[in-house]
Amino acid sequence: MVVKSVCDWIEEAAPLALQEIYDNAGLLVGNPQMEIKSVLITIDVTETVIEEALQKGCNLIVAHHPLIFNGLKKLTYENEVQRCILKAVQNQIAIYAAHTNLDNVFQGVSAKMAQKIELKNLRILQPKNELLSKLTVYVPRLHAYALRQTLFDAGAGEIGNYDACSFNLEGIGTFRAGERSNPFVGEIGELHSEPEIKIEIIMPNYLKAKIIRVLIQNHPYEEPAFDIIPLKNIWNRVGAGIVGELNEPEDEYVFLNRIKKIFNIPVLRHTDLLQKQIKTVALCGGSGSSLLNDAFAANADIFISADFKYHEFFQAERRILIADIGHYESEQFTKDIFYEIITKKIPTFAVQISDTKTNPINYL
């Protein structure tokens, strides 16, 4: 087992193309072809985490927050980031991070929070748009089924909770093969008519190169005709935050205390109680204050996130209950996501969850 294998498994669940433009997810330190002894999972990479990896014989660290976030111009041991990089390199420890790409997928950080709270009817709080395209391709009728299946296998045709989605229309295609051609049907120099199927199928933009490559490799024609149309549509499987419902409405005070227990929060900051029941819950792991308007739009009774500033609490305007549970606290179960991704591929693989407390915030 090599480092790249684990990277590929994580990126299958949380593609790097879905990270925010400012982010720096992916393999940050190490040789992708290095053989792995054991994996250590953490939220943050610190010197203590590096030392823990050494003690436990782990030579791959998988983290949520990227160790290298801003540009580096030198490596001189002058801060913890530099010291961690140098110590990792010296001890042949690879470091990988899945950050906003794991935030933006449907089964990501916020969904794990929702799972812990036992929400149902989950949907993305702030879905993204302009990440999809429509592929239209024309194929001989007898080859349409096989080509469709190949495109589905490559990742095309998923709409919400449905897969293998396509639209198909019969028609007649015409063409005349030139002298240098090698036509699949028809004769060189003669106008040919062929019964064809027009297939329309949705695909994620980040898979476009792969899907087109597969199309060309599996299409019977020497020169397959196809169109790609960018879509403005919202992609309801990708975006920030999650909104869902409780099985039964809960009293505000009871619900806040349950949240405090689930996330092991020493101090929970919140706006004034509104003297109403909690039913619809919006949440976002990490710094999610910018999603407050989306929580309003979702008619949520409460918005759970972290890193709200003083003046941002006023924006609740007694229309919603805001609960700031802390950045680390909201993302702590991300370690479980990594563990599940890796052990699902190889249940017997050596994967350990870090014992190091990396939360830099303490409470008195």
Short mmCIF file of the C-alpha atoms (twelve columns), coordinates in Angstrom:
data_MODEL
# 
_entry.id   MODEL 
# 
loop_
_atom_site.group_PDB 
_atom_site.id 
_atom_site.type_symbol 
_atom_site.label_atom_id 
_atom_site.label_alt_id 
_atom_site.label_comp_id 
_atom_site.label_asym_id 
_atom_site.label_seq_id 
_atom_site.Cartn_x 
_atom_site.Cartn_y 
_atom_site.Cartn_z 
_atom_site.pdbx_PDB_model_num 
ATOM 1   C CA . MET A 1   0.000   0.000  0.000   1 
ATOM 2   C CA . VAL A 2   1.401   3.365  -1.058  1 
ATOM 3   C CA . VAL A 3   0.511   6.930  -0.063  1 
ATOM 4   C CA . LYS A 4   -1.198  7.646  -3.386  1 
ATOM 5   C CA . SER A 5   -3.694  4.840  -2.794  1 
ATOM 6   C CA . VAL A 6   -5.017  6.466  0.389   1 
ATOM 7   C CA . CYS A 7   -5.038  9.893  -1.306  1 
ATOM 8   C CA . ASP A 8   -7.105  8.448  -4.161  1 
ATOM 9   C CA . TRP A 9   -9.626  6.895  -1.758  1 
ATOM 10  C CA . ILE A 10  -10.172 10.194 0.035   1 
ATOM 11  C CA . GLU A 11  -10.389 12.152 -3.224  1 
ATOM 12  C CA . GLU A 12  -12.932 9.677  -4.561  1 
ATOM 13  C CA . ALA A 13  -15.185 10.748 -1.675  1 
ATOM 14  C CA . ALA A 14  -14.084 14.407 -1.652  1 
ATOM 15  C CA . PRO A 15  -12.600 15.426 -5.044  1 
ATOM 16  C CA . LEU A 16  -9.895  18.094 -4.871  1 
ATOM 17  C CA . ALA A 17  -11.712 20.005 -7.615  1 
ATOM 18  C CA . LEU A 18  -14.442 20.817 -5.075  1 
ATOM 19  C CA . GLN A 19  -12.155 22.707 -2.696  1 
ATOM 20  C CA . GLU A 20  -12.469 26.477 -2.439  1 
ATOM 21  C CA . ILE A 21  -10.060 28.550 -4.520  1 
ATOM 22  C CA . TYR A 22  -8.184  29.778 -1.430  1 
ATOM 23  C CA . ASP A 23  -7.613  26.284 -0.053  1 
ATOM 24  C CA . ASN A 24  -4.601  23.954 -0.230  1 
ATOM 25  C CA . ALA A 25  -5.927  20.414 0.139   1 
ATOM 26  C CA . GLY A 26  -4.102  17.328 -1.119  1 
ATOM 27  C CA . LEU A 27  -0.737  15.708 -0.494  1 
ATOM 28  C CA . LEU A 28  1.390   18.441 1.092   1 
ATOM 29  C CA . VAL A 29  4.506   16.563 2.193   1 
ATOM 30  C CA . GLY A 30  5.989   13.273 1.090   1 
ATOM 31  C CA . ASN A 31  6.441   10.810 -1.747  1 
ATOM 32  C CA . PRO A 32  3.123   9.546  -3.220  1 
ATOM 33  C CA . GLN A 33  4.802   6.207  -4.027  1 
ATOM 34  C CA . MET A 34  6.113   5.639  -0.491  1 
ATOM 35  C CA . GLU A 35  4.859   2.438  1.101   1 
ATOM 36  C CA . ILE A 36  2.613   3.045  4.104   1 
ATOM 37  C CA . LYS A 37  3.192   1.388  7.452   1 
ATOM 38  C CA . SER A 38  0.255   2.966  9.298   1 
ATOM 39  C CA . VAL A 39  -1.981  6.048  9.062   1 
ATOM 40  C CA . LEU A 40  -2.573  8.624  11.805  1 
ATOM 41  C CA . ILE A 41  -5.765  10.699 11.550  1 
ATOM 42  C CA . THR A 42  -6.012  14.185 13.063  1 
ATOM 43  C CA . ILE A 43  -7.771  17.529 12.672  1 
ATOM 44  C CA . ASP A 44  -4.573  19.620 12.784  1 
ATOM 45  C CA . VAL A 45  -0.901  18.838 12.240  1 
ATOM 46  C CA . THR A 46  1.268   20.026 15.137  1 
ATOM 47  C CA . GLU A 47  4.692   19.096 16.407  1 
ATOM 48  C CA . THR A 48  3.027   16.908 19.022  1 
ATOM 49  C CA . VAL A 49  1.099   15.091 16.299  1 
ATOM 50  C CA . ILE A 50  4.319   14.489 14.346  1 
ATOM 51  C CA . GLU A 51  5.883   13.056 17.505  1 
ATOM 52  C CA . GLU A 52  2.827   10.873 18.075  1 
ATOM 53  C CA . ALA A 53  3.122   9.523  14.522  1 
ATOM 54  C CA . LEU A 54  6.752   8.617  15.179  1 
ATOM 55  C CA . GLN A 55  5.903   6.862  18.440  1 
ATOM 56  C CA . LYS A 56  3.065   4.885  16.844  1 
ATOM 57  C CA . GLY A 57  5.025   3.956  13.707  1 
ATOM 58  C CA . CYS A 58  2.744   5.950  11.370  1 
ATOM 59  C CA . ASN A 59  4.336   7.366  8.233   1 
ATOM 60  C CA . LEU A 60  1.208   9.007  6.774   1 
ATOM 61  C CA . ILE A 61  -0.746  11.712 8.594   1 
ATOM 62  C CA . VAL A 62  -4.229  12.512 7.267   1 
ATOM 63  C CA . ALA A 63  -5.543  15.852 8.548   1 
ATOM 64  C CA . HIS A 64  -8.545  18.092 7.993   1 
ATOM 65  C CA . HIS A 65  -6.710  21.422 8.169   1 
ATOM 66  C CA . PRO A 66  -3.809  21.863 5.709   1 
ATOM 67  C CA . LEU A 67  -0.445  22.273 7.411   1 
ATOM 68  C CA . ILE A 68  0.744   24.446 4.510   1 
ATOM 69  C CA . PHE A 69  -1.926  27.072 3.892   1 
ATOM 70  C CA . ASN A 70  -0.046  30.230 2.968   1 
ATOM 71  C CA . GLY A 71  3.038   30.471 0.780   1 
ATOM 72  C CA . LEU A 72  6.378   29.317 2.168   1 
ATOM 73  C CA . LYS A 73  9.580   31.165 1.224   1 
ATOM 74  C CA . LYS A 74  11.980  29.422 3.573   1 
ATOM 75  C CA . LEU A 75  12.369  26.462 5.937   1 
ATOM 76  C CA . THR A 76  14.383  27.578 8.955   1 
ATOM 77  C CA . TYR A 77  12.593  26.137 12.011  1 
ATOM 78  C CA . GLU A 78  11.327  29.609 12.930  1 
ATOM 79  C CA . ASN A 79  7.657   28.591 13.376  1 
ATOM 80  C CA . GLU A 80  5.655   25.449 14.012  1 
ATOM 81  C CA . VAL A 81  4.642   24.943 10.381  1 
ATOM 82  C CA . GLN A 82  8.259   24.944 9.247   1 
ATOM 83  C CA . ARG A 83  9.328   22.694 12.112  1 
ATOM 84  C CA . CYS A 84  6.557   20.205 11.316  1 
ATOM 85  C CA . ILE A 85  7.511   20.086 7.632   1 
ATOM 86  C CA . LEU A 86  11.191  19.570 8.353   1 
ATOM 87  C CA . LYS A 87  10.562  16.917 10.995  1 
ATOM 88  C CA . ALA A 88  8.170   15.082 8.691   1 
ATOM 89  C CA . VAL A 89  10.650  15.110 5.808   1 
ATOM 90  C CA . GLN A 90  13.531  14.017 8.032   1 
ATOM 91  C CA . ASN A 91  11.487  11.075 9.310   1 
ATOM 92  C CA . GLN A 92  9.843   10.205 5.964   1 
ATOM 93  C CA . ILE A 93  6.325   11.025 7.110   1 
ATOM 94  C CA . ALA A 94  3.833   12.054 4.435   1 
ATOM 95  C CA . ILE A 95  1.134   14.627 5.255   1 
ATOM 96  C CA . TYR A 96  -2.217  14.823 3.474   1 
ATOM 97  C CA . ALA A 97  -5.148  17.210 4.036   1 
ATOM 98  C CA . ALA A 98  -8.787  17.193 2.920   1 
ATOM 99  C CA . HIS A 99  -10.298 20.523 3.907   1 
ATOM 100 C CA . THR A 100 -12.995 22.483 2.045   1 
ATOM 101 C CA . ASN A 101 -13.376 19.661 -0.480  1 
ATOM 102 C CA . LEU A 102 -14.556 17.517 2.453   1 
ATOM 103 C CA . ASP A 103 -16.735 20.410 3.661   1 
ATOM 104 C CA . ASN A 104 -18.418 20.753 0.264   1 
ATOM 105 C CA . VAL A 105 -19.498 17.159 -0.391  1 
ATOM 106 C CA . PHE A 106 -22.895 15.913 0.741   1 
ATOM 107 C CA . GLN A 107 -21.472 13.206 3.011   1 
ATOM 108 C CA . GLY A 108 -18.874 15.550 4.458   1 
ATOM 109 C CA . VAL A 109 -18.127 17.430 7.667   1 
ATOM 110 C CA . SER A 110 -21.551 19.025 8.186   1 
ATOM 111 C CA . ALA A 111 -23.383 15.793 7.360   1 
ATOM 112 C CA . LYS A 112 -21.374 14.007 10.066  1 
ATOM 113 C CA . MET A 113 -22.528 16.685 12.532  1 
ATOM 114 C CA . ALA A 114 -26.117 16.107 11.391  1 
ATOM 115 C CA . GLN A 115 -25.684 12.374 11.865  1 
ATOM 116 C CA . LYS A 116 -24.550 12.884 15.459  1 
ATOM 117 C CA . ILE A 117 -27.617 15.066 16.129  1 
ATOM 118 C CA . GLU A 118 -29.829 12.455 14.404  1 
ATOM 119 C CA . LEU A 119 -31.302 14.752 11.759  1 
ATOM 120 C CA . LYS A 120 -33.317 13.426 8.814   1 
ATOM 121 C CA . ASN A 121 -34.249 14.744 5.349   1 
ATOM 122 C CA . LEU A 122 -30.788 16.223 4.885   1 
ATOM 123 C CA . ARG A 123 -30.023 18.719 2.129   1 
ATOM 124 C CA . ILE A 124 -27.186 21.120 1.343   1 
ATOM 125 C CA . LEU A 125 -27.654 24.494 3.050   1 
ATOM 126 C CA . GLN A 126 -25.806 26.554 0.416   1 
ATOM 127 C CA . PRO A 127 -25.569 24.467 -2.789  1 
ATOM 128 C CA . LYS A 128 -23.133 25.504 -5.510  1 
ATOM 129 C CA . ASN A 129 -23.959 26.207 -9.138  1 
ATOM 130 C CA . GLU A 130 -22.114 26.235 -12.475 1 
ATOM 131 C CA . LEU A 131 -20.334 22.978 -11.620 1 
ATOM 132 C CA . LEU A 132 -22.283 20.807 -14.069 1 
ATOM 133 C CA . SER A 133 -22.439 20.391 -17.844 1 
ATOM 134 C CA . LYS A 134 -24.758 18.541 -20.201 1 
ATOM 135 C CA . LEU A 135 -23.131 16.117 -22.593 1 
ATOM 136 C CA . THR A 136 -24.952 15.298 -25.828 1 
ATOM 137 C CA . VAL A 137 -23.609 12.492 -28.004 1 
ATOM 138 C CA . TYR A 138 -24.901 10.698 -31.107 1 
ATOM 139 C CA . VAL A 139 -24.322 6.949  -31.392 1 
ATOM 140 C CA . PRO A 140 -25.581 4.103  -33.636 1 
ATOM 141 C CA . ARG A 141 -28.771 2.638  -32.142 1 
ATOM 142 C CA . LEU A 142 -27.294 -0.805 -31.443 1 
ATOM 143 C CA . HIS A 143 -24.363 0.713  -29.522 1 
ATOM 144 C CA . ALA A 144 -26.326 3.198  -27.388 1 
ATOM 145 C CA . TYR A 145 -26.843 0.921  -24.381 1 
ATOM 146 C CA . ALA A 146 -23.156 -0.009 -24.063 1 
ATOM 147 C CA . LEU A 147 -21.997 3.605  -24.427 1 
ATOM 148 C CA . ARG A 148 -24.529 4.829  -21.860 1 
ATOM 149 C CA . GLN A 149 -23.333 2.262  -19.338 1 
ATOM 150 C CA . THR A 150 -19.724 3.282  -19.912 1 
ATOM 151 C CA . LEU A 151 -20.581 6.953  -19.320 1 
ATOM 152 C CA . PHE A 152 -22.505 6.062  -16.156 1 
ATOM 153 C CA . ASP A 153 -19.527 4.061  -14.876 1 
ATOM 154 C CA . ALA A 154 -17.285 7.095  -15.481 1 
ATOM 155 C CA . GLY A 155 -19.452 9.277  -13.221 1 
ATOM 156 C CA . ALA A 156 -22.011 10.830 -15.579 1 
ATOM 157 C CA . GLY A 157 -25.764 10.691 -15.125 1 
ATOM 158 C CA . GLU A 158 -26.159 11.467 -11.406 1 
ATOM 159 C CA . ILE A 159 -28.973 13.833 -10.379 1 
ATOM 160 C CA . GLY A 160 -29.536 14.155 -6.639  1 
ATOM 161 C CA . ASN A 161 -30.265 10.716 -5.191  1 
ATOM 162 C CA . TYR A 162 -30.641 9.185  -8.668  1 
ATOM 163 C CA . ASP A 163 -28.014 7.734  -10.963 1 
ATOM 164 C CA . ALA A 164 -28.021 6.296  -14.512 1 
ATOM 165 C CA . CYS A 165 -30.056 9.363  -15.616 1 
ATOM 166 C CA . SER A 166 -30.189 10.175 -19.337 1 
ATOM 167 C CA . PHE A 167 -32.535 11.342 -22.076 1 
ATOM 168 C CA . ASN A 168 -32.582 9.444  -25.373 1 
ATOM 169 C CA . LEU A 169 -34.082 10.343 -28.725 1 
ATOM 170 C CA . GLU A 170 -34.026 8.370  -31.976 1 
ATOM 171 C CA . GLY A 171 -33.094 10.021 -35.244 1 
ATOM 172 C CA . ILE A 172 -31.116 9.673  -38.450 1 
ATOM 173 C CA . GLY A 173 -27.495 10.769 -38.705 1 
ATOM 174 C CA . THR A 174 -25.856 11.506 -42.066 1 
ATOM 175 C CA . PHE A 175 -22.212 11.735 -43.081 1 
ATOM 176 C CA . ARG A 176 -19.856 11.139 -45.983 1 
ATOM 177 C CA . ALA A 177 -16.480 9.537  -45.231 1 
ATOM 178 C CA . GLY A 178 -13.402 11.231 -46.712 1 
ATOM 179 C CA . GLU A 179 -10.549 9.454  -48.484 1 
ATOM 180 C CA . ARG A 180 -8.334  9.272  -45.390 1 
ATOM 181 C CA . SER A 181 -11.107 8.010  -43.116 1 
ATOM 182 C CA . ASN A 182 -11.766 4.537  -41.751 1 
ATOM 183 C CA . PRO A 183 -15.562 4.550  -41.388 1 
ATOM 184 C CA . PHE A 184 -17.299 2.192  -38.958 1 
ATOM 185 C CA . VAL A 185 -20.328 2.139  -41.293 1 
ATOM 186 C CA . GLY A 186 -20.829 3.442  -44.843 1 
ATOM 187 C CA . GLU A 187 -18.448 3.659  -47.761 1 
ATOM 188 C CA . ILE A 188 -15.751 6.209  -48.531 1 
ATOM 189 C CA . GLY A 189 -17.082 8.981  -50.748 1 
ATOM 190 C CA . GLU A 190 -20.751 7.981  -50.378 1 
ATOM 191 C CA . LEU A 191 -23.408 9.822  -48.382 1 
ATOM 192 C CA . HIS A 192 -24.546 7.505  -45.602 1 
ATOM 193 C CA . SER A 193 -27.647 7.587  -43.364 1 
ATOM 194 C CA . GLU A 194 -27.529 5.761  -40.024 1 
ATOM 195 C CA . PRO A 195 -30.243 5.226  -37.361 1 
ATOM 196 C CA . GLU A 196 -28.781 6.867  -34.251 1 
ATOM 197 C CA . ILE A 197 -29.672 7.628  -30.673 1 
ATOM 198 C CA . LYS A 198 -29.119 11.116 -29.264 1 
ATOM 199 C CA . ILE A 199 -28.030 10.697 -25.625 1 
ATOM 200 C CA . GLU A 200 -28.184 13.651 -23.214 1 
ATOM 201 C CA . ILE A 201 -26.513 13.188 -19.851 1 
ATOM 202 C CA . ILE A 202 -25.412 15.385 -16.934 1 
ATOM 203 C CA . MET A 203 -21.798 15.326 -15.755 1 
ATOM 204 C CA . PRO A 204 -19.718 17.137 -13.108 1 
ATOM 205 C CA . ASN A 205 -17.215 19.521 -14.669 1 
ATOM 206 C CA . TYR A 206 -14.331 18.044 -12.689 1 
ATOM 207 C CA . LEU A 207 -14.965 14.681 -14.407 1 
ATOM 208 C CA . LYS A 208 -15.274 16.168 -17.900 1 
ATOM 209 C CA . ALA A 209 -11.829 15.120 -19.157 1 
ATOM 210 C CA . LYS A 210 -12.272 11.557 -17.884 1 
ATOM 211 C CA . ILE A 211 -15.786 11.191 -19.316 1 
ATOM 212 C CA . ILE A 212 -14.832 12.546 -22.749 1 
ATOM 213 C CA . ARG A 213 -11.817 10.233 -22.828 1 
ATOM 214 C CA . VAL A 214 -14.039 7.272  -22.024 1 
ATOM 215 C CA . LEU A 215 -16.584 8.396  -24.634 1 
ATOM 216 C CA . ILE A 216 -13.979 8.569  -27.404 1 
ATOM 217 C CA . GLN A 217 -12.432 5.243  -26.408 1 
ATOM 218 C CA . ASN A 218 -15.770 3.412  -26.418 1 
ATOM 219 C CA . HIS A 219 -17.672 5.103  -29.230 1 
ATOM 220 C CA . PRO A 220 -17.710 2.984  -32.391 1 
ATOM 221 C CA . TYR A 221 -17.264 5.956  -34.720 1 
ATOM 222 C CA . GLU A 222 -13.834 7.162  -35.753 1 
ATOM 223 C CA . GLU A 223 -15.025 10.769 -35.234 1 
ATOM 224 C CA . PRO A 224 -17.863 10.777 -32.661 1 
ATOM 225 C CA . ALA A 225 -20.057 13.879 -32.620 1 
ATOM 226 C CA . PHE A 226 -20.768 15.347 -29.199 1 
ATOM 227 C CA . ASP A 227 -21.611 18.676 -27.533 1 
ATOM 228 C CA . ILE A 228 -20.840 20.004 -24.045 1 
ATOM 229 C CA . ILE A 229 -23.130 22.704 -22.673 1 
ATOM 230 C CA . PRO A 230 -22.225 24.454 -19.367 1 
ATOM 231 C CA . LEU A 231 -25.187 24.621 -16.991 1 
ATOM 232 C CA . LYS A 232 -26.194 27.335 -14.518 1 
ATOM 233 C CA . ASN A 233 -28.100 24.763 -12.462 1 
ATOM 234 C CA . ILE A 234 -27.586 24.435 -8.732  1 
ATOM 235 C CA . TRP A 235 -25.872 21.163 -7.811  1 
ATOM 236 C CA . ASN A 236 -27.761 20.061 -4.733  1 
ATOM 237 C CA . ARG A 237 -25.113 17.484 -3.760  1 
ATOM 238 C CA . VAL A 238 -22.252 19.965 -3.405  1 
ATOM 239 C CA . GLY A 239 -21.951 23.046 -1.206  1 
ATOM 240 C CA . ALA A 240 -21.570 24.357 2.328   1 
ATOM 241 C CA . GLY A 241 -23.550 23.337 5.372   1 
ATOM 242 C CA . ILE A 242 -26.480 20.997 5.923   1 
ATOM 243 C CA . VAL A 243 -30.102 21.516 6.883   1 
ATOM 244 C CA . GLY A 244 -32.360 18.788 8.245   1 
ATOM 245 C CA . GLU A 245 -35.196 17.993 10.637  1 
ATOM 246 C CA . LEU A 246 -35.468 16.393 14.044  1 
ATOM 247 C CA . ASN A 247 -37.754 13.397 14.388  1 
ATOM 248 C CA . GLU A 248 -39.744 15.300 17.004  1 
ATOM 249 C CA . PRO A 249 -39.634 18.985 18.001  1 
ATOM 250 C CA . GLU A 250 -37.463 19.742 21.041  1 
ATOM 251 C CA . ASP A 251 -37.487 22.512 23.604  1 
ATOM 252 C CA . GLU A 252 -34.696 25.035 22.908  1 
ATOM 253 C CA . TYR A 253 -33.038 24.638 26.271  1 
ATOM 254 C CA . VAL A 254 -33.198 20.839 26.119  1 
ATOM 255 C CA . PHE A 255 -31.810 20.831 22.583  1 
ATOM 256 C CA . LEU A 256 -28.905 23.159 23.416  1 
ATOM 257 C CA . ASN A 257 -27.933 20.978 26.345  1 
ATOM 258 C CA . ARG A 258 -28.064 17.898 24.119  1 
ATOM 259 C CA . ILE A 259 -25.773 19.649 21.609  1 
ATOM 260 C CA . LYS A 260 -23.416 20.590 24.424  1 
ATOM 261 C CA . LYS A 261 -23.187 16.956 25.480  1 
ATOM 262 C CA . ILE A 262 -22.828 15.490 21.961  1 
ATOM 263 C CA . PHE A 263 -20.001 17.853 21.010  1 
ATOM 264 C CA . ASN A 264 -18.429 17.928 24.477  1 
ATOM 265 C CA . ILE A 265 -18.601 21.729 24.647  1 
ATOM 266 C CA . PRO A 266 -17.402 23.420 27.849  1 
ATOM 267 C CA . VAL A 267 -18.941 26.758 26.800  1 
ATOM 268 C CA . LEU A 268 -21.743 27.200 24.246  1 
ATOM 269 C CA . ARG A 269 -22.362 30.738 23.002  1 
ATOM 270 C CA . HIS A 270 -25.883 31.435 21.755  1 
ATOM 271 C CA . THR A 271 -28.396 34.212 21.127  1 
ATOM 272 C CA . ASP A 272 -31.525 34.770 23.208  1 
ATOM 273 C CA . LEU A 273 -33.883 31.826 23.506  1 
ATOM 274 C CA . LEU A 274 -37.018 32.434 21.444  1 
ATOM 275 C CA . GLN A 275 -39.421 30.355 23.540  1 
ATOM 276 C CA . LYS A 276 -40.284 28.018 20.703  1 
ATOM 277 C CA . GLN A 277 -39.653 24.426 19.684  1 
ATOM 278 C CA . ILE A 278 -36.676 23.348 17.570  1 
ATOM 279 C CA . LYS A 279 -37.606 21.304 14.507  1 
ATOM 280 C CA . THR A 280 -35.529 22.435 11.496  1 
ATOM 281 C CA . VAL A 281 -31.779 22.609 12.115  1 
ATOM 282 C CA . ALA A 282 -29.170 24.310 9.905   1 
ATOM 283 C CA . LEU A 283 -25.507 23.714 10.624  1 
ATOM 284 C CA . CYS A 284 -22.045 24.154 9.183   1 
ATOM 285 C CA . GLY A 285 -18.763 22.750 10.446  1 
ATOM 286 C CA . GLY A 286 -16.043 25.350 11.022  1 
ATOM 287 C CA . SER A 287 -16.490 29.066 10.289  1 
ATOM 288 C CA . GLY A 288 -20.029 29.266 8.957   1 
ATOM 289 C CA . SER A 289 -21.344 32.681 9.971   1 
ATOM 290 C CA . SER A 290 -21.567 33.715 6.291   1 
ATOM 291 C CA . LEU A 291 -24.329 31.118 5.827   1 
ATOM 292 C CA . LEU A 292 -26.767 32.786 8.228   1 
ATOM 293 C CA . ASN A 293 -28.953 34.124 5.399   1 
ATOM 294 C CA . ASP A 294 -29.127 30.615 3.965   1 
ATOM 295 C CA . ALA A 295 -30.326 29.384 7.349   1 
ATOM 296 C CA . PHE A 296 -33.044 32.059 7.224   1 
ATOM 297 C CA . ALA A 297 -34.007 30.948 3.706   1 
ATOM 298 C CA . ALA A 298 -34.259 27.348 4.901   1 
ATOM 299 C CA . ASN A 299 -36.690 28.450 7.665   1 
ATOM 300 C CA . ALA A 300 -34.363 26.901 10.224  1 
ATOM 301 C CA . ASP A 301 -35.192 27.294 13.909  1 
ATOM 302 C CA . ILE A 302 -31.510 27.169 14.869  1 
ATOM 303 C CA . PHE A 303 -28.178 27.640 13.108  1 
ATOM 304 C CA . ILE A 304 -25.230 25.742 14.597  1 
ATOM 305 C CA . SER A 305 -21.710 26.717 13.516  1 
ATOM 306 C CA . ALA A 306 -18.603 28.455 14.855  1 
ATOM 307 C CA . ASP A 307 -16.509 31.622 14.849  1 
ATOM 308 C CA . PHE A 308 -19.386 34.124 15.046  1 
ATOM 309 C CA . LYS A 309 -18.198 37.649 15.839  1 
ATOM 310 C CA . TYR A 310 -19.942 39.801 18.432  1 
ATOM 311 C CA . HIS A 311 -21.880 41.945 15.936  1 
ATOM 312 C CA . GLU A 312 -22.911 38.907 13.885  1 
ATOM 313 C CA . PHE A 313 -25.017 37.624 16.786  1 
ATOM 314 C CA . PHE A 314 -27.235 40.721 16.377  1 
ATOM 315 C CA . GLN A 315 -28.102 39.544 12.855  1 
ATOM 316 C CA . ALA A 316 -30.290 36.799 14.316  1 
ATOM 317 C CA . GLU A 317 -32.888 39.552 15.042  1 
ATOM 318 C CA . ARG A 318 -34.910 37.075 17.128  1 
ATOM 319 C CA . ARG A 319 -35.811 35.224 13.918  1 
ATOM 320 C CA . ILE A 320 -33.461 32.329 14.591  1 
ATOM 321 C CA . LEU A 321 -31.396 30.884 17.416  1 
ATOM 322 C CA . ILE A 322 -27.637 30.992 16.750  1 
ATOM 323 C CA . ALA A 323 -25.430 28.479 18.552  1 
ATOM 324 C CA . ASP A 324 -21.654 28.892 18.290  1 
ATOM 325 C CA . ILE A 325 -20.191 25.579 19.433  1 
ATOM 326 C CA . GLY A 326 -16.525 26.280 18.589  1 
ATOM 327 C CA . HIS A 327 -14.463 25.603 15.474  1 
ATOM 328 C CA . TYR A 328 -12.635 22.493 16.648  1 
ATOM 329 C CA . GLU A 329 -15.709 21.147 18.399  1 
ATOM 330 C CA . SER A 330 -17.812 21.377 15.225  1 
ATOM 331 C CA . GLU A 331 -15.205 19.548 13.130  1 
ATOM 332 C CA . GLN A 332 -13.983 16.941 15.620  1 
ATOM 333 C CA . PHE A 333 -15.931 14.078 14.011  1 
ATOM 334 C CA . THR A 334 -14.140 14.649 10.708  1 
ATOM 335 C CA . LYS A 335 -11.628 12.103 11.988  1 
ATOM 336 C CA . ASP A 336 -14.410 9.509  11.860  1 
ATOM 337 C CA . ILE A 337 -15.023 10.313 8.172   1 
ATOM 338 C CA . PHE A 338 -11.386 9.658  7.276   1 
ATOM 339 C CA . TYR A 339 -11.389 6.439  9.300   1 
ATOM 340 C CA . GLU A 340 -14.542 5.199  7.539   1 
ATOM 341 C CA . ILE A 341 -13.209 6.039  4.054   1 
ATOM 342 C CA . ILE A 342 -9.942  4.166  4.566   1 
ATOM 343 C CA . THR A 343 -11.220 1.139  6.463   1 
ATOM 344 C CA . LYS A 344 -14.089 0.689  4.003   1 
ATOM 345 C CA . LYS A 345 -11.476 0.028  1.309   1 
ATOM 346 C CA . ILE A 346 -9.300  -2.240 3.464   1 
ATOM 347 C CA . PRO A 347 -10.914 -3.130 6.824   1 
ATOM 348 C CA . THR A 348 -7.697  -4.644 8.184   1 
ATOM 349 C CA . PHE A 349 -5.458  -1.696 7.283   1 
ATOM 350 C CA . ALA A 350 -3.580  -0.058 10.186  1 
ATOM 351 C CA . VAL A 351 -5.417  3.231  10.825  1 
ATOM 352 C CA . GLN A 352 -5.171  5.105  14.122  1 
ATOM 353 C CA . ILE A 353 -7.011  8.189  15.347  1 
ATOM 354 C CA . SER A 354 -4.733  10.705 17.045  1 
ATOM 355 C CA . ASP A 355 -4.917  11.098 20.822  1 
ATOM 356 C CA . THR A 356 -3.355  14.561 20.647  1 
ATOM 357 C CA . LYS A 357 -5.569  17.508 21.581  1 
ATOM 358 C CA . THR A 358 -4.936  20.023 18.823  1 
ATOM 359 C CA . ASN A 359 -7.608  22.548 19.734  1 
ATOM 360 C CA . PRO A 360 -5.634  25.751 20.459  1 
ATOM 361 C CA . ILE A 361 -8.522  27.228 22.469  1 
ATOM 362 C CA . ASN A 362 -8.866  26.477 26.182  1 
ATOM 363 C CA . TYR A 363 -11.659 27.348 28.571  1 
ATOM 364 C CA . LEU A 364 -11.322 28.411 32.199  1 
# 
